[in-house]
Amino acid sequence: MFRSALPLACAGLALLATPALAEPANNLGITVAPLGAYVLQGRTEAERTVGYSAGLGWAYRKPEAVVEVGGHLASSRHLTEVTPMSVRVVPLGDTRVRPFLGVGASLLVPHSRPRPTAPDTLGRRVLQVGVELSGGVGVELGQNLFLSAEARYQNFSARGSPFSGERQSLRSTFLGLGMRL
């Protein structure tokens, strides 16, 4: 399932980025966030994982708009999570300080499991599907540079089915530097 989902996510990003590249400059923002931390919480306290993460984010917006489309990819030693597309509300529009709230669909791939969680997984990598709520702020540093801080809450199925009753949550924060293209 993961092998077919990853090319589809990449194709979706390419389709979204193609119109963005045809628009006037400064509509596409790319953020590199080398400073990130996360807490992955399962059903019990024993299923808790804490670590550091790094990420790459993107956001597409039109001038004067209060809605933008964004996404990110973040990875750590224990997991990789991606939100190919989220919709963000930017209530202040084009200002030097731009807070936002967003919602999107997320994918999570654990790199390793300390012990099998169910007989059907046997420690294999299982693509987990979930929802993301995010909030953050961007601060313009210059004409095309900005500082970005973001916090995310993601809720994933603990198994392959997105409607599984077994859930886990991922809370993360990131600080990065971005550039408008």
VMD Tcl script that builds the backbone (N, CA, C; Angstrom):
set m [mol new atoms 543]
animate dup $m
set s [atomselect $m all]
$s set {name element resname resid chain x y z} {
  {N N MET 1 A 0.824 -1.183 0.000}
  {CA C MET 1 A 0.000 0.000 0.000}
  {C C MET 1 A 0.871 1.251 0.000}
  {N N PHE 2 A 1.985 1.250 0.779}
  {CA C PHE 2 A 2.868 2.396 0.851}
  {C C PHE 2 A 3.518 2.662 -0.493}
  {N N ARG 3 A 3.859 1.617 -1.221}
  {CA C ARG 3 A 4.519 1.798 -2.512}
  {C C ARG 3 A 3.632 2.519 -3.512}
  {N N SER 4 A 2.330 2.317 -3.442}
  {CA C SER 4 A 1.441 3.014 -4.374}
  {C C SER 4 A 1.044 4.396 -3.861}
  {N N ALA 5 A 1.045 4.595 -2.559}
  {CA C ALA 5 A 0.633 5.887 -1.999}
  {C C ALA 5 A 1.712 6.956 -2.184}
  {N N LEU 6 A 2.971 6.575 -2.062}
  {CA C LEU 6 A 4.045 7.558 -2.189}
  {C C LEU 6 A 4.110 8.165 -3.587}
  {N N PRO 7 A 4.071 7.361 -4.682}
  {CA C PRO 7 A 4.059 7.992 -6.005}
  {C C PRO 7 A 2.829 8.862 -6.242}
  {N N LEU 8 A 1.682 8.455 -5.694}
  {CA C LEU 8 A 0.473 9.275 -5.841}
  {C C LEU 8 A 0.633 10.614 -5.122}
  {N N ALA 9 A 1.237 10.601 -3.935}
  {CA C ALA 9 A 1.461 11.847 -3.205}
  {C C ALA 9 A 2.428 12.750 -3.966}
  {N N CYS 10 A 3.482 12.165 -4.525}
  {CA C CYS 10 A 4.444 12.954 -5.304}
  {C C CYS 10 A 3.797 13.533 -6.561}
  {N N ALA 11 A 2.945 12.742 -7.228}
  {CA C ALA 11 A 2.257 13.228 -8.422}
  {C C ALA 11 A 1.308 14.370 -8.061}
  {N N GLY 12 A 0.636 14.252 -6.919}
  {CA C GLY 12 A -0.256 15.328 -6.471}
  {C C GLY 12 A 0.500 16.606 -6.187}
  {N N LEU 13 A 1.667 16.491 -5.555}
  {CA C LEU 13 A 2.488 17.675 -5.298}
  {C C LEU 13 A 2.953 18.307 -6.602}
  {N N ALA 14 A 3.321 17.479 -7.569}
  {CA C ALA 14 A 3.766 18.011 -8.859}
  {C C ALA 14 A 2.631 18.751 -9.565}
  {N N LEU 15 A 1.418 18.200 -9.496}
  {CA C LEU 15 A 0.274 18.867 -10.119}
  {C C LEU 15 A -0.039 20.186 -9.435}
  {N N LEU 16 A 0.108 20.217 -8.106}
  {CA C LEU 16 A -0.157 21.450 -7.384}
  {C C LEU 16 A 0.940 22.484 -7.618}
  {N N ALA 17 A 2.175 22.041 -7.755}
  {CA C ALA 17 A 3.286 22.970 -7.923}
  {C C ALA 17 A 3.361 23.540 -9.327}
  {N N THR 18 A 2.887 22.811 -10.338}
  {CA C THR 18 A 2.980 23.278 -11.722}
  {C C THR 18 A 2.237 24.599 -11.931}
  {N N PRO 19 A 0.980 24.745 -11.515}
  {CA C PRO 19 A 0.333 26.053 -11.671}
  {C C PRO 19 A 1.011 27.127 -10.834}
  {N N ALA 20 A 1.567 26.752 -9.688}
  {CA C ALA 20 A 2.220 27.734 -8.828}
  {C C ALA 20 A 3.443 28.322 -9.505}
  {N N LEU 21 A 4.148 27.524 -10.271}
  {CA C LEU 21 A 5.338 28.016 -10.946}
  {C C LEU 21 A 4.985 28.935 -12.104}
  {N N ALA 22 A 3.777 28.816 -12.651}
  {CA C ALA 22 A 3.362 29.662 -13.763}
  {C C ALA 22 A 2.852 31.025 -13.285}
  {N N GLU 23 A 2.511 31.146 -12.015}
  {CA C GLU 23 A 1.999 32.391 -11.446}
  {C C GLU 23 A 3.139 33.390 -11.226}
  {N N PRO 24 A 2.820 34.639 -10.934}
  {CA C PRO 24 A 3.855 35.619 -10.621}
  {C C PRO 24 A 4.699 35.176 -9.420}
  {N N ALA 25 A 5.862 35.781 -9.272}
  {CA C ALA 25 A 6.821 35.399 -8.235}
  {C C ALA 25 A 6.244 35.584 -6.835}
  {N N ASN 26 A 6.880 34.947 -5.877}
  {CA C ASN 26 A 6.595 35.062 -4.452}
  {C C ASN 26 A 5.291 34.405 -4.007}
  {N N ASN 27 A 4.728 33.494 -4.757}
  {CA C ASN 27 A 3.521 32.802 -4.341}
  {C C ASN 27 A 3.810 31.485 -3.656}
  {N N LEU 28 A 4.953 30.877 -3.930}
  {CA C LEU 28 A 5.307 29.581 -3.367}
  {C C LEU 28 A 6.395 29.785 -2.322}
  {N N GLY 29 A 6.118 29.372 -1.096}
  {CA C GLY 29 A 7.092 29.471 -0.023}
  {C C GLY 29 A 7.586 28.092 0.365}
  {N N ILE 30 A 8.892 27.920 0.447}
  {CA C ILE 30 A 9.505 26.666 0.865}
  {C C ILE 30 A 10.189 26.921 2.207}
  {N N THR 31 A 9.935 26.039 3.184}
  {CA C THR 31 A 10.504 26.196 4.517}
  {C C THR 31 A 11.349 24.983 4.872}
  {N N VAL 32 A 12.552 25.219 5.337}
  {CA C VAL 32 A 13.406 24.172 5.883}
  {C C VAL 32 A 13.387 24.348 7.391}
  {N N ALA 33 A 12.950 23.294 8.094}
  {CA C ALA 33 A 12.811 23.364 9.549}
  {C C ALA 33 A 13.723 22.322 10.199}
  {N N PRO 34 A 14.974 22.690 10.487}
  {CA C PRO 34 A 15.888 21.726 11.092}
  {C C PRO 34 A 15.649 21.498 12.580}
  {N N LEU 35 A 14.873 22.368 13.213}
  {CA C LEU 35 A 14.593 22.253 14.640}
  {C C LEU 35 A 13.161 21.793 14.852}
  {N N GLY 36 A 13.006 20.547 15.246}
  {CA C GLY 36 A 11.672 20.015 15.483}
  {C C GLY 36 A 11.699 18.990 16.598}
  {N N ALA 37 A 10.601 18.881 17.296}
  {CA C ALA 37 A 10.455 17.892 18.360}
  {C C ALA 37 A 9.067 17.297 18.263}
  {N N TYR 38 A 8.929 16.039 18.689}
  {CA C TYR 38 A 7.628 15.392 18.611}
  {C C TYR 38 A 7.406 14.454 19.794}
  {N N VAL 39 A 6.126 14.160 20.054}
  {CA C VAL 39 A 5.703 13.172 21.031}
  {C C VAL 39 A 4.654 12.325 20.338}
  {N N LEU 40 A 4.932 11.032 20.173}
  {CA C LEU 40 A 3.978 10.084 19.602}
  {C C LEU 40 A 3.391 9.300 20.753}
  {N N GLN 41 A 2.086 9.418 20.961}
  {CA C GLN 41 A 1.412 8.801 22.091}
  {C C GLN 41 A 0.440 7.744 21.594}
  {N N GLY 42 A 0.611 6.517 22.051}
  {CA C GLY 42 A -0.313 5.437 21.748}
  {C C GLY 42 A -1.428 5.384 22.778}
  {N N ARG 43 A -2.032 4.213 22.910}
  {CA C ARG 43 A -3.142 4.077 23.855}
  {C C ARG 43 A -2.683 4.103 25.306}
  {N N THR 44 A -1.450 3.664 25.572}
  {CA C THR 44 A -0.953 3.626 26.943}
  {C C THR 44 A 0.314 4.472 27.050}
  {N N GLU 45 A 0.712 4.755 28.286}
  {CA C GLU 45 A 1.933 5.537 28.516}
  {C C GLU 45 A 3.170 4.778 28.025}
  {N N ALA 46 A 3.125 3.445 28.032}
  {CA C ALA 46 A 4.255 2.641 27.565}
  {C C ALA 46 A 4.465 2.774 26.058}
  {N N GLU 47 A 3.444 3.190 25.327}
  {CA C GLU 47 A 3.528 3.349 23.876}
  {C C GLU 47 A 3.892 4.780 23.484}
  {N N ARG 48 A 4.631 5.463 24.308}
  {CA C ARG 48 A 4.999 6.855 24.066}
  {C C ARG 48 A 6.429 6.926 23.515}
  {N N THR 49 A 6.601 7.699 22.435}
  {CA C THR 49 A 7.912 7.914 21.837}
  {C C THR 49 A 8.145 9.417 21.731}
  {N N VAL 50 A 9.312 9.864 22.162}
  {CA C VAL 50 A 9.681 11.276 22.121}
  {C C VAL 50 A 10.971 11.389 21.323}
  {N N GLY 51 A 11.083 12.435 20.499}
  {CA C GLY 51 A 12.308 12.588 19.735}
  {C C GLY 51 A 12.404 13.917 19.025}
  {N N TYR 52 A 13.505 14.048 18.280}
  {CA C TYR 52 A 13.755 15.236 17.479}
  {C C TYR 52 A 13.499 14.915 16.022}
  {N N SER 53 A 13.111 15.937 15.271}
  {CA C SER 53 A 12.735 15.742 13.884}
  {C C SER 53 A 13.166 16.956 13.067}
  {N N ALA 54 A 13.247 16.765 11.771}
  {CA C ALA 54 A 13.510 17.858 10.839}
  {C C ALA 54 A 12.455 17.797 9.752}
  {N N GLY 55 A 12.156 18.922 9.142}
  {CA C GLY 55 A 11.079 18.937 8.164}
  {C C GLY 55 A 11.316 19.877 7.001}
  {N N LEU 56 A 10.519 19.663 5.988}
  {CA C LEU 56 A 10.498 20.501 4.801}
  {C C LEU 56 A 9.037 20.827 4.533}
  {N N GLY 57 A 8.708 22.108 4.449}
  {CA C GLY 57 A 7.319 22.513 4.242}
  {C C GLY 57 A 7.167 23.385 3.017}
  {N N TRP 58 A 5.939 23.513 2.562}
  {CA C TRP 58 A 5.642 24.379 1.424}
  {C C TRP 58 A 4.269 25.005 1.635}
  {N N ALA 59 A 4.079 26.169 1.046}
  {CA C ALA 59 A 2.792 26.863 1.104}
  {C C ALA 59 A 2.626 27.676 -0.175}
  {N N TYR 60 A 1.449 27.614 -0.748}
  {CA C TYR 60 A 1.125 28.376 -1.948}
  {C C TYR 60 A 0.001 29.340 -1.604}
  {N N ARG 61 A 0.209 30.599 -1.935}
  {CA C ARG 61 A -0.825 31.597 -1.677}
  {C C ARG 61 A -0.816 32.642 -2.776}
  {N N LYS 62 A -1.953 33.254 -2.954}
  {CA C LYS 62 A -2.063 34.383 -3.874}
  {C C LYS 62 A -2.024 35.658 -3.060}
  {N N PRO 63 A -1.523 36.748 -3.650}
  {CA C PRO 63 A -1.494 38.021 -2.911}
  {C C PRO 63 A -2.894 38.421 -2.445}
  {N N GLU 64 A -2.954 38.997 -1.253}
  {CA C GLU 64 A -4.195 39.489 -0.654}
  {C C GLU 64 A -5.151 38.370 -0.222}
  {N N ALA 65 A -4.785 37.097 -0.363}
  {CA C ALA 65 A -5.672 35.984 -0.006}
  {C C ALA 65 A -5.593 35.683 1.488}
  {N N VAL 66 A -6.688 35.217 2.053}
  {CA C VAL 66 A -6.706 34.802 3.454}
  {C C VAL 66 A -6.721 33.280 3.592}
  {N N VAL 67 A -6.658 32.574 2.471}
  {CA C VAL 67 A -6.579 31.110 2.462}
  {C C VAL 67 A -5.375 30.710 1.628}
  {N N GLU 68 A -4.609 29.737 2.125}
  {CA C GLU 68 A -3.486 29.203 1.372}
  {C C GLU 68 A -3.492 27.686 1.459}
  {N N VAL 69 A -2.765 27.055 0.559}
  {CA C VAL 69 A -2.632 25.604 0.542}
  {C C VAL 69 A -1.194 25.285 0.895}
  {N N GLY 70 A -0.995 24.341 1.795}
  {CA C GLY 70 A 0.361 24.007 2.211}
  {C C GLY 70 A 0.508 22.524 2.457}
  {N N GLY 71 A 1.663 22.154 2.911}
  {CA C GLY 71 A 1.958 20.778 3.242}
  {C C GLY 71 A 3.355 20.672 3.812}
  {N N HIS 72 A 3.733 19.471 4.232}
  {CA C HIS 72 A 5.068 19.282 4.784}
  {C C HIS 72 A 5.458 17.809 4.769}
  {N N LEU 73 A 6.727 17.588 4.962}
  {CA C LEU 73 A 7.313 16.261 5.128}
  {C C LEU 73 A 8.276 16.379 6.296}
  {N N ALA 74 A 8.154 15.521 7.297}
  {CA C ALA 74 A 9.039 15.547 8.459}
  {C C ALA 74 A 9.504 14.130 8.750}
  {N N SER 75 A 10.746 14.016 9.152}
  {CA C SER 75 A 11.298 12.693 9.414}
  {C C SER 75 A 12.208 12.725 10.628}
  {N N SER 76 A 12.238 11.613 11.318}
  {CA C SER 76 A 13.106 11.439 12.477}
  {C C SER 76 A 13.665 10.023 12.434}
  {N N ARG 77 A 14.346 9.659 13.476}
  {CA C ARG 77 A 14.919 8.311 13.546}
  {C C ARG 77 A 13.829 7.237 13.599}
  {N N HIS 78 A 12.679 7.559 14.186}
  {CA C HIS 78 A 11.640 6.564 14.404}
  {C C HIS 78 A 10.487 6.599 13.412}
  {N N LEU 79 A 10.256 7.739 12.760}
  {CA C LEU 79 A 9.074 7.833 11.903}
  {C C LEU 79 A 9.247 8.898 10.834}
  {N N THR 80 A 8.419 8.782 9.797}
  {CA C THR 80 A 8.294 9.808 8.768}
  {C C THR 80 A 6.816 10.119 8.637}
  {N N GLU 81 A 6.483 11.384 8.632}
  {CA C GLU 81 A 5.085 11.783 8.448}
  {C C GLU 81 A 5.014 12.861 7.387}
  {N N VAL 82 A 3.937 12.791 6.617}
  {CA C VAL 82 A 3.760 13.741 5.527}
  {C C VAL 82 A 2.295 14.182 5.477}
  {N N THR 83 A 2.104 15.447 5.235}
  {CA C THR 83 A 0.788 15.992 4.941}
  {C C THR 83 A 0.907 16.596 3.549}
  {N N PRO 84 A 0.457 15.862 2.522}
  {CA C PRO 84 A 0.618 16.355 1.160}
  {C C PRO 84 A -0.120 17.661 0.904}
  {N N MET 85 A -1.273 17.842 1.574}
  {CA C MET 85 A -2.019 19.076 1.362}
  {C C MET 85 A -2.844 19.411 2.592}
  {N N SER 86 A -2.724 20.648 3.024}
  {CA C SER 86 A -3.594 21.163 4.079}
  {C C SER 86 A -4.092 22.534 3.643}
  {N N VAL 87 A -5.249 22.873 4.108}
  {CA C VAL 87 A -5.837 24.187 3.822}
  {C C VAL 87 A -5.631 25.041 5.065}
  {N N ARG 88 A -5.084 26.222 4.861}
  {CA C ARG 88 A -4.755 27.113 5.974}
  {C C ARG 88 A -5.503 28.436 5.839}
  {N N VAL 89 A -6.012 28.901 6.946}
  {CA C VAL 89 A -6.658 30.213 7.004}
  {C C VAL 89 A -5.651 31.181 7.600}
  {N N VAL 90 A -5.401 32.266 6.871}
  {CA C VAL 90 A -4.455 33.310 7.284}
  {C C VAL 90 A -5.276 34.584 7.472}
  {N N PRO 91 A -5.808 34.810 8.682}
  {CA C PRO 91 A -6.774 35.901 8.871}
  {C C PRO 91 A -6.238 37.300 8.612}
  {N N LEU 92 A -4.939 37.528 8.772}
  {CA C LEU 92 A -4.404 38.881 8.592}
  {C C LEU 92 A -3.969 39.175 7.161}
  {N N GLY 93 A -3.997 38.163 6.271}
  {CA C GLY 93 A -3.615 38.400 4.887}
  {C C GLY 93 A -2.140 38.701 4.746}
  {N N ASP 94 A -1.800 39.646 3.870}
  {CA C ASP 94 A -0.410 39.999 3.589}
  {C C ASP 94 A 0.115 41.019 4.607}
  {N N THR 95 A 0.601 40.514 5.718}
  {CA C THR 95 A 1.206 41.366 6.732}
  {C C THR 95 A 2.589 40.819 7.065}
  {N N ARG 96 A 3.347 41.588 7.803}
  {CA C ARG 96 A 4.697 41.137 8.172}
  {C C ARG 96 A 4.641 39.912 9.077}
  {N N VAL 97 A 3.683 39.860 9.987}
  {CA C VAL 97 A 3.467 38.706 10.865}
  {C C VAL 97 A 2.189 38.023 10.398}
  {N N ARG 98 A 2.299 36.740 9.997}
  {CA C ARG 98 A 1.174 36.021 9.397}
  {C C ARG 98 A 0.828 34.765 10.199}
  {N N PRO 99 A -0.067 34.851 11.186}
  {CA C PRO 99 A -0.508 33.635 11.877}
  {C C PRO 99 A -1.454 32.841 10.978}
  {N N PHE 100 A -1.515 31.526 11.204}
  {CA C PHE 100 A -2.425 30.693 10.418}
  {C C PHE 100 A -2.924 29.518 11.237}
  {N N LEU 101 A -4.063 28.980 10.812}
  {CA C LEU 101 A -4.642 27.739 11.331}
  {C C LEU 101 A -4.937 26.860 10.132}
  {N N GLY 102 A -4.636 25.558 10.253}
  {CA C GLY 102 A -4.832 24.678 9.111}
  {C C GLY 102 A -5.385 23.318 9.490}
  {N N VAL 103 A -5.905 22.635 8.479}
  {CA C VAL 103 A -6.402 21.268 8.630}
  {C C VAL 103 A -6.033 20.504 7.361}
  {N N GLY 104 A -5.667 19.233 7.528}
  {CA C GLY 104 A -5.276 18.433 6.371}
  {C C GLY 104 A -5.276 16.953 6.694}
  {N N ALA 105 A -5.004 16.151 5.685}
  {CA C ALA 105 A -4.888 14.695 5.837}
  {C C ALA 105 A -3.412 14.335 5.896}
  {N N SER 106 A -3.054 13.426 6.806}
  {CA C SER 106 A -1.656 13.062 7.022}
  {C C SER 106 A -1.427 11.568 6.853}
  {N N LEU 107 A -0.179 11.235 6.556}
  {CA C LEU 107 A 0.275 9.852 6.449}
  {C C LEU 107 A 1.467 9.684 7.374}
  {N N LEU 108 A 1.554 8.535 8.036}
  {CA C LEU 108 A 2.637 8.240 8.963}
  {C C LEU 108 A 3.206 6.869 8.633}
  {N N VAL 109 A 4.534 6.794 8.559}
  {CA C VAL 109 A 5.215 5.515 8.356}
  {C C VAL 109 A 6.241 5.359 9.472}
  {N N PRO 110 A 6.035 4.394 10.381}
  {CA C PRO 110 A 7.052 4.150 11.404}
  {C C PRO 110 A 8.248 3.429 10.774}
  {N N HIS 111 A 9.457 3.815 11.163}
  {CA C HIS 111 A 10.653 3.161 10.629}
  {C C HIS 111 A 10.934 1.857 11.328}
  {N N SER 112 A 10.581 1.778 12.609}
  {CA C SER 112 A 10.808 0.553 13.365}
  {C C SER 112 A 9.780 0.481 14.480}
  {N N ARG 113 A 9.535 -0.721 14.893}
  {CA C ARG 113 A 8.640 -0.964 16.025}
  {C C ARG 113 A 9.416 -1.769 17.060}
  {N N PRO 114 A 9.374 -1.363 18.318}
  {CA C PRO 114 A 10.101 -2.121 19.321}
  {C C PRO 114 A 9.578 -3.534 19.485}
  {N N ARG 115 A 8.264 -3.712 19.350}
  {CA C ARG 115 A 7.664 -5.047 19.410}
  {C C ARG 115 A 6.406 -5.023 18.558}
  {N N PRO 116 A 6.012 -6.161 17.988}
  {CA C PRO 116 A 4.794 -6.180 17.166}
  {C C PRO 116 A 3.581 -5.764 17.988}
  {N N THR 117 A 2.712 -4.963 17.377}
  {CA C THR 117 A 1.512 -4.508 18.082}
  {C C THR 117 A 0.324 -5.415 17.808}
  {N N ALA 118 A 0.379 -6.182 16.748}
  {CA C ALA 118 A -0.714 -7.084 16.417}
  {C C ALA 118 A -0.156 -8.216 15.552}
  {N N PRO 119 A -0.796 -9.386 15.573}
  {CA C PRO 119 A -0.280 -10.510 14.792}
  {C C PRO 119 A -0.198 -10.220 13.291}
  {N N ASP 120 A -1.060 -9.338 12.767}
  {CA C ASP 120 A -1.044 -9.104 11.319}
  {C C ASP 120 A 0.058 -8.146 10.882}
  {N N THR 121 A 0.613 -7.344 11.790}
  {CA C THR 121 A 1.661 -6.419 11.366}
  {C C THR 121 A 3.048 -7.034 11.468}
  {N N LEU 122 A 3.298 -7.828 12.496}
  {CA C LEU 122 A 4.580 -8.514 12.673}
  {C C LEU 122 A 5.774 -7.579 12.518}
  {N N GLY 123 A 5.621 -6.351 12.985}
  {CA C GLY 123 A 6.722 -5.405 12.952}
  {C C GLY 123 A 6.978 -4.787 11.594}
  {N N ARG 124 A 6.140 -5.069 10.604}
  {CA C ARG 124 A 6.340 -4.473 9.280}
  {C C ARG 124 A 5.957 -3.001 9.307}
  {N N ARG 125 A 6.428 -2.270 8.321}
  {CA C ARG 125 A 6.039 -0.871 8.181}
  {C C ARG 125 A 4.622 -0.815 7.639}
  {N N VAL 126 A 3.776 -0.106 8.347}
  {CA C VAL 126 A 2.376 0.018 7.962}
  {C C VAL 126 A 2.078 1.492 7.757}
  {N N LEU 127 A 1.540 1.834 6.600}
  {CA C LEU 127 A 1.138 3.210 6.324}
  {C C LEU 127 A -0.092 3.517 7.161}
  {N N GLN 128 A -0.006 4.563 7.971}
  {CA C GLN 128 A -1.106 4.944 8.830}
  {C C GLN 128 A -1.666 6.277 8.343}
  {N N VAL 129 A -2.983 6.374 8.300}
  {CA C VAL 129 A -3.668 7.543 7.760}
  {C C VAL 129 A -4.330 8.299 8.905}
  {N N GLY 130 A -4.309 9.618 8.835}
  {CA C GLY 130 A -4.918 10.404 9.889}
  {C C GLY 130 A -5.241 11.815 9.461}
  {N N VAL 131 A -5.597 12.623 10.448}
  {CA C VAL 131 A -5.970 14.012 10.210}
  {C C VAL 131 A -5.011 14.910 10.989}
  {N N GLU 132 A -4.785 16.117 10.453}
  {CA C GLU 132 A -3.863 17.058 11.083}
  {C C GLU 132 A -4.565 18.372 11.352}
  {N N LEU 133 A -4.310 18.931 12.526}
  {CA C LEU 133 A -4.682 20.300 12.871}
  {C C LEU 133 A -3.375 21.025 13.141}
  {N N SER 134 A -3.203 22.191 12.548}
  {CA C SER 134 A -1.941 22.903 12.711}
  {C C SER 134 A -2.190 24.383 12.949}
  {N N GLY 135 A -1.211 24.992 13.550}
  {CA C GLY 135 A -1.235 26.426 13.776}
  {C C GLY 135 A 0.192 26.928 13.795}
  {N N GLY 136 A 0.369 28.148 13.359}
  {CA C GLY 136 A 1.721 28.674 13.334}
  {C C GLY 136 A 1.733 30.136 12.989}
  {N N VAL 137 A 2.944 30.617 12.815}
  {CA C VAL 137 A 3.128 32.016 12.464}
  {C C VAL 137 A 4.365 32.134 11.574}
  {N N GLY 138 A 4.262 32.998 10.589}
  {CA C GLY 138 A 5.395 33.336 9.734}
  {C C GLY 138 A 5.730 34.803 9.936}
  {N N VAL 139 A 7.005 35.099 10.066}
  {CA C VAL 139 A 7.457 36.482 10.261}
  {C C VAL 139 A 8.389 36.825 9.117}
  {N N GLU 140 A 8.005 37.835 8.329}
  {CA C GLU 140 A 8.815 38.255 7.178}
  {C C GLU 140 A 10.115 38.891 7.670}
  {N N LEU 141 A 11.247 38.398 7.150}
  {CA C LEU 141 A 12.557 38.940 7.518}
  {C C LEU 141 A 13.101 39.881 6.456}
  {N N GLY 142 A 12.671 39.696 5.246}
  {CA C GLY 142 A 13.129 40.511 4.126}
  {C C GLY 142 A 12.149 40.332 2.989}
  {N N GLN 143 A 12.575 40.700 1.790}
  {CA C GLN 143 A 11.663 40.623 0.652}
  {C C GLN 143 A 11.209 39.192 0.367}
  {N N ASN 144 A 12.108 38.216 0.426}
  {CA C ASN 144 A 11.743 36.837 0.111}
  {C C ASN 144 A 12.065 35.845 1.214}
  {N N LEU 145 A 12.523 36.283 2.385}
  {CA C LEU 145 A 12.863 35.397 3.495}
  {C C LEU 145 A 11.870 35.558 4.630}
  {N N PHE 146 A 11.590 34.445 5.313}
  {CA C PHE 146 A 10.714 34.505 6.472}
  {C C PHE 146 A 11.101 33.432 7.477}
  {N N LEU 147 A 10.768 33.683 8.727}
  {CA C LEU 147 A 10.953 32.744 9.818}
  {C C LEU 147 A 9.607 32.089 10.070}
  {N N SER 148 A 9.608 30.774 10.307}
  {CA C SER 148 A 8.355 30.050 10.479}
  {C C SER 148 A 8.389 29.218 11.751}
  {N N ALA 149 A 7.321 29.288 12.528}
  {CA C ALA 149 A 7.132 28.443 13.709}
  {C C ALA 149 A 5.771 27.776 13.559}
  {N N GLU 150 A 5.733 26.468 13.792}
  {CA C GLU 150 A 4.494 25.728 13.575}
  {C C GLU 150 A 4.331 24.639 14.624}
  {N N ALA 151 A 3.096 24.435 15.067}
  {CA C ALA 151 A 2.739 23.348 15.975}
  {C C ALA 151 A 1.662 22.518 15.287}
  {N N ARG 152 A 1.769 21.207 15.446}
  {CA C ARG 152 A 0.811 20.303 14.792}
  {C C ARG 152 A 0.290 19.268 15.776}
  {N N TYR 153 A -0.968 18.926 15.593}
  {CA C TYR 153 A -1.567 17.786 16.284}
  {C C TYR 153 A -2.100 16.867 15.198}
  {N N GLN 154 A -1.659 15.617 15.215}
  {CA C GLN 154 A -2.119 14.649 14.233}
  {C C GLN 154 A -2.652 13.423 14.958}
  {N N ASN 155 A -3.725 12.864 14.439}
  {CA C ASN 155 A -4.340 11.679 15.010}
  {C C ASN 155 A -4.368 10.608 13.930}
  {N N PHE 156 A -3.697 9.482 14.197}
  {CA C PHE 156 A -3.566 8.412 13.213}
  {C C PHE 156 A -4.205 7.131 13.709}
  {N N SER 157 A -4.603 6.292 12.749}
  {CA C SER 157 A -5.009 4.943 13.102}
  {C C SER 157 A -3.746 4.182 13.491}
  {N N ALA 158 A -3.855 3.295 14.446}
  {CA C ALA 158 A -2.702 2.509 14.869}
  {C C ALA 158 A -2.470 1.326 13.928}
  {N N ARG 159 A -3.406 1.074 13.035}
  {CA C ARG 159 A -3.280 0.000 12.041}
  {C C ARG 159 A -3.459 0.605 10.655}
  {N N GLY 160 A -3.532 -0.220 9.639}
  {CA C GLY 160 A -3.651 0.253 8.266}
  {C C GLY 160 A -4.973 0.923 7.936}
  {N N SER 161 A -6.063 0.553 8.588}
  {CA C SER 161 A -7.376 1.118 8.288}
  {C C SER 161 A -7.527 2.501 8.924}
  {N N PRO 162 A -7.902 3.523 8.149}
  {CA C PRO 162 A -8.053 4.858 8.734}
  {C C PRO 162 A -9.202 4.949 9.729}
  {N N PHE 163 A -10.124 3.987 9.707}
  {CA C PHE 163 A -11.280 4.016 10.603}
  {C C PHE 163 A -11.103 3.090 11.797}
  {N N SER 164 A -9.888 2.601 12.009}
  {CA C SER 164 A -9.597 1.722 13.132}
  {C C SER 164 A -9.873 2.440 14.447}
  {N N GLY 165 A -10.411 1.713 15.409}
  {CA C GLY 165 A -10.661 2.284 16.726}
  {C C GLY 165 A -9.390 2.485 17.527}
  {N N GLU 166 A -8.314 1.808 17.147}
  {CA C GLU 166 A -7.043 1.970 17.824}
  {C C GLU 166 A -6.351 3.191 17.235}
  {N N ARG 167 A -6.207 4.250 18.035}
  {CA C ARG 167 A -5.681 5.525 17.552}
  {C C ARG 167 A -4.399 5.874 18.298}
  {N N GLN 168 A -3.605 6.719 17.696}
  {CA C GLN 168 A -2.435 7.292 18.341}
  {C C GLN 168 A -2.317 8.743 17.904}
  {N N SER 169 A -1.730 9.558 18.741}
  {CA C SER 169 A -1.611 10.984 18.417}
  {C C SER 169 A -0.134 11.372 18.319}
  {N N LEU 170 A 0.121 12.326 17.448}
  {CA C LEU 170 A 1.457 12.859 17.252}
  {C C LEU 170 A 1.374 14.364 17.432}
  {N N ARG 171 A 2.103 14.888 18.419}
  {CA C ARG 171 A 2.193 16.323 18.647}
  {C C ARG 171 A 3.613 16.740 18.306}
  {N N SER 172 A 3.747 17.797 17.513}
  {CA C SER 172 A 5.085 18.221 17.099}
  {C C SER 172 A 5.150 19.737 16.951}
  {N N THR 173 A 6.350 20.252 17.070}
  {CA C THR 173 A 6.617 21.671 16.861}
  {C C THR 173 A 7.867 21.802 15.990}
  {N N PHE 174 A 7.897 22.839 15.165}
  {CA C PHE 174 A 9.012 23.059 14.253}
  {C C PHE 174 A 9.333 24.538 14.177}
  {N N LEU 175 A 10.606 24.828 14.002}
  {CA C LEU 175 A 11.089 26.178 13.776}
  {C C LEU 175 A 11.989 26.135 12.560}
  {N N GLY 176 A 11.732 27.012 11.595}
  {CA C GLY 176 A 12.506 26.962 10.366}
  {C C GLY 176 A 12.634 28.304 9.670}
  {N N LEU 177 A 13.395 28.285 8.604}
  {CA C LEU 177 A 13.629 29.458 7.782}
  {C C LEU 177 A 13.081 29.164 6.389}
  {N N GLY 178 A 12.356 30.124 5.832}
  {CA C GLY 178 A 11.729 29.917 4.535}
  {C C GLY 178 A 12.122 30.962 3.521}
  {N N MET 179 A 11.834 30.617 2.261}
  {CA C MET 179 A 12.127 31.514 1.157}
  {C C MET 179 A 10.965 31.466 0.169}
  {N N ARG 180 A 10.565 32.623 -0.331}
  {CA C ARG 180 A 9.517 32.696 -1.334}
  {C C ARG 180 A 10.134 32.617 -2.722}
  {N N LEU 181 A 9.572 31.770 -3.550}
  {CA C LEU 181 A 10.059 31.591 -4.915}
  {C C LEU 181 A 9.154 32.299 -5.900}
}
mol reanalyze $m
mol bondsrecalc $m
mol representation Tube
mol addrep $m
